[in-house]
Amino acid sequence: MGIRRRVSCATVIPCDIEVILIAMVCLGCTMELSKIKAHILKPKWVLMTVVAQSGVMPLLAFSLAKLLQLSPAEAVTVLACGCCPGGYLSNILTLGVKGDVNLSLVMTTFSTILAMGLMPLLLYLYSQGFSDVSIAVPYTGIIVALAMTTLPCAAGFGMRHYAPQQAKLVSKVRSRVVHLNQERTSRRTVAMETGCQNLQLCLTILMMSFPAEFIGLLYHFPIVYLAFQLSEALVFMKSPKETA
């Protein structure tokens, strides 16, 4: 049943892409080069996220599929979600939960680049546990996701550097960020980055790998997962303020 069909990545890119691009430009206006360099030179939290996303999440998805005795189609749907890298949603929600936006952007960029090699490997290894399954890896979708993460943020960063007054005006759309302990801020960021997968890539994987009649209603699973992601973020946002 490993039938593949090719679809355009545009079919899974949200129609409100303008809103997303504006949000990412706003995030770029909050970036600070010195902090980005610090995260790259001391990649403790970045490495922690890579281990969580590329190690824990796929293994957890595979274990749940086996434990619940899901059908191959159901198992692959869960596995595809678990193997996807972080997406732009994690960057936006990181700002909402008062996390470290610079760290989140570094994490998303690194995880998306690594996904070029890790996603095919992880999907191949874990899909061996299910019969009659062949999974296609959407390289174009990965590149589009990387571009959507980096290019708008780069534009916002350039605005911050060359037009600081305009950048301040753009930044007013973001939430007021209170001072938090760096460790606490980084933990919030890792939580958002690990829990928020790139569901557009997941949908692309399913649409490229299987005909609609094979997957059926399982196309809606990533949407349900998105609802849980937003619920998780809402809990963080509404939780009582932590004392220093």
N, C-alpha and C positions, 0 to 999 in steps of 0.2 A: 504493500500500500504506500510505498515511498514515492508517490507521484508528486512531481514538482510542477508548479506553474509560476510564471514570471508576472509580476505586477509592478506598476510604477510606484516608487516611493512616495510620490505625491498623494497617493490614496490614503496614506496613513499620517500625513502631516496635517495638524489641526488647521481648520479654516480660519481661526482667529490668530494666524501667525503674526500679524502686525502687532497685536497686543504682547505676544511673547517677545518679539524683537525689541519693542519699547522697554519691556521689563528688563531684558538683558543689557540694553544700553544704560539703563538706570543703575544696574548693578556695576557696570563698568565704571561709572562715575564715582563709585565708592571704593574702587580698588586703589591700593597703595603699593608702588613698586618695591619699596623697602620690605614690606611685610611678605610679599610674594617671594622675594629672594630668600627671606629668612625661612619660609616654609620649604623651599626647594633645598636649601643648604642643610636644614635640619628636618628631614622628612619623616619624623616619628609618626605624626598623625596621618600623613599620606600613605605610608606603608601599612599602618593599621587598617585603613580603609580598603586598600588593595587586598589584604589578607581576608577581610570580612566579605568583600564583594566577590572575590574570585575563589575563595576557599569555603567560607562558611555558608554563604547564600546558595550556591549550586548544590553543595552537599545536603543542606537542609531541604531544598526542593526535591532532590532525588530521594531522600529518606522518607519524606512525607508521601511521595508518590508510591513508594514501595509499601509503606506502613498502611496506607489507606487502600491499597490494591487497586489503583486507578487503571483504567484502560490505557493502551498505548497513546491514543490521541489526547486523553486527559493528562497523562503523565508528561508528555512532551510539551503541552501548553504550560504546565506548572514549571517544568524545567527551563523552558525558554525565558520565562519571567525571571527565574532565579539566576540565570547566566548573563543577563543584560547588565551593562555598566550603568553608572549614574547618569541622570539627565538634567536638563535645565530646570526641571521642577524642584530638584534638591537645592539649587542655587537660590531660587526665589523663596522657598520655604525656610532656608537657613537665615535669610534676612528677617523673615517673619518671626522666627523663634529666637532672635537676637544672638545668632551664631556668628562665626567668623567668615564673612563673605569671601575674603581673599583665599582662605584655606579651602573653602568649598569649590571655588573656581579651579584652583590647582588640582584638587582631588578629581573633579569631573573631567578635566583635560587629560590627566594621567590615565584614569580608568578607561576613557574612551579610546585613547591611543593604544593602550594595552589590549583592549578588546579586539583589535585587528588580528592579534595572534591567539589570545586566550579564549575568545568565544568559539572559534572553530574547534580548538582542542577540547574545551569543556563539553561542548555539545556532542562532539564525537564520542568522548569517553563515557559520558553518562547515558547517552542514547543506546549504548551497547547493552544496557540492562533491560531494554524493551525490544520485543521482536517486531520485524517488519516496519521499521521506522528509519526514514532518511531525512535529515534536516539540512536545509539550505541556510547558508550564512549570508545576510544582506550587507555586503561590504559597502555598497553605495549608501545604504541607510546609516552605517556607522560613520562614513565620511560626512554625510549631511548633518548628523548629530554633532560631530566635532565642530563643523563650521558654524552651526547655530549656537554653540556654546562659546566659541572663541571670537568670531568676527564681530558680533554686536558688542561684546564686552570690550574688545580692542577699540572699537569706535568710541565707546563711553570713556575708556581710559585715555584715549587721545584728546577727547573733549576736556577731561579733567586737567590734562597737562597744558594744552594750547588755549583753551577757553574756560578758565576756572569759574568765571562768573556764571556762564551758561550752565556749566556742570552743576553748580550749586542750585540753580533753579530746577534742573532736571531731578536732582537728588531729593527735592522736597516731596516727591511722590512716594518715597519710601517711608517706612515706619520709623519712628524715633527710636534710636538704639541706645539703650542704657549701658553703663559700664558694668562688665562682668569679669570675674576672675578668668584668666586666660585658659586654665585647665578646664573650667566649667564650660566656657565658650567652645573650646575645641571638642569637648565631648558631645555637645549639642550638634555641632557640625558633622561629626562622624556619624551620629545617629541618623541625621537627615540624609546624608550622602549614601549610607548603606541601605536604608529602608526605601529610598525613592529610586526605583529602577527606571530605565528609559523604556517606557511601555510602547512608544512608537516603533522601536526596534523589535520588540517582542511581537507586535502585530505583523510587522514585515516578515519576520521569520516564519510565522504560521502561514501567511498568505503565499510566500515563495515556496514553502515546503509541501503544502497539502492543498488539494481542491476543497472548495467550500463545503461540499457534501460530506467530506471526511471529517472535517473539524466541526462543522455545524455551529451550534450555539456556543462552543468553546471560544469562539472569537470574542465573546463578551467577558471572558475571565479577566483579561488585562484591565478592562474597564472597572470591574468589581475591585480588583487589586488597587486601582487608582483611588477608588473611594476610601479604601482602608488607609492609603498613604495620606490622603487629606485629613482623615479622622485623626491619625497619629499626630500630624502637624498641629491640628486644632487643639489637641490635648496639651501639647507643649505651650502653645500660645496662651491658653486660658489658665494654665497652672499658676498658683500663687507665686509672686516674686520671691526669688531665693535671696536670702540674706548673705552678705559677704562673709 
